[in-house]
Amino acid sequence: MSISEEDRFATEWTLNQFRDDLSTRGIVNVTEGLKPVSFDVYWHVFYANQTKEGGYVSDEQIQRQMKVLNDDFKSANISWNFKNTTRIENEEWFLSAAPGTPQEKEMKTQYHKSDSTALNIFTAQFNSTTKSLGFASLPSSYLSDPISDGLVIRHSTLPGGSQTNYNQGRTTVHEAGHWLGLYHTFEGGCTGVGDNVDDTAPEASESAGCPVGRKSCPDAKLADPIHNFMDYSFDSCMTHFTPGQAVRMHEVIWAFRTKRPPVANSTVPKTSSVAAKHAVPSTSASSATGSLDLEAFPTGISNYDDGMGEDDDGQEYFEEDE
Ligand SMILES: [Zn+2]
C-alpha cells in the first residue's frame, strides 16, 4: 500500500519547513555526522493463548528482534533501547487489531506508552482476511493522533517465528523505517520524486523473493534496490539503508520525534504540489555546524492540520502485503 498524496505532502511540507528554517539560520546540514539517536522501545504482546501459535512471543524472541533492529540501524547511527514487555491475553485483539479497527483503537488507548520519542511495538496475528505482516504510523500523524503512534507487527515475523521467508525480524526493521519517515523504495515508480531519497534507485514496483539483477525501470542507471530494507524482498535478501535514507531519518527525527515544546499555529497548506515543493533534498550538502542544542531548533513546524488527508481514525498507515 502506498502513502496517499495528502499524507506525503503533509510530511514533505513539514520537512521542507524544517530545512528552510535551518537554511535561514545558516545551518546547511543538521544531520552532518549523524549524531547518534536512541529510542526507548515498549513491547505489547497480544495473544490468544500461551503457545507460539497463539502469539505468546517469548522474551528471547523479543531480545533477538531488538538485536536485529540495532544491527540494522547501526549504519544510520540510530539505536533502540528495550524498556519492557507487557503481555495481554485477548483473542479478539490478537485476531482483529488491524489499522482502523475499533480493536486497534481500544488496545492502543489502553496500552500505548510515552510520546513521539518512544517506539511502541504491538504484536498480533491479524485475521485470515488481513494478509499484512505489519503496519506503521506516519510521523506526521502523531500530533493529530498520538495514541495510534507505533507499529503493529505480525508475531510470526519475529526472529524464530513461523512466517516462511519473513521470520528474521526485517518486518519490524522495515516498519521502524516508516516510523522514521521512510517510504518504500518503489514509491512513485520510475519517474518523479520516488521515495524522496536521492540515492535509492527508482523501482517500478515492489520486489518479491530475492530477484538479484532485477531492473524494473528501463531508463534507470542502476538495478532495483532489492536489498534495501524498504523494499519487499525476503528477510534474508535485505541488507541495508542507504546514506540518503539515514539522513532523511535524522531529518524526520528532528522535525517530528524530538522532545521540545509544542508549537502552535502552523498548518499545512491544502495543496498537493509535492513534486514542485520537494526539489532540493540536501543529502549531499556539507557544513561544519558543530553541536546543536534542542533549544536552537525550529519553531513553527511540526503541527499537523488535523483531518487533512486522513481517514476517520485520523491515522494513516503503511501496510505490508505478504
Ligand atoms: Zn512498508
Residues whose N, C-alpha, C, O or C-beta is under 5 A from the ligand:
A	BS01	ZN	F318 E319 E320
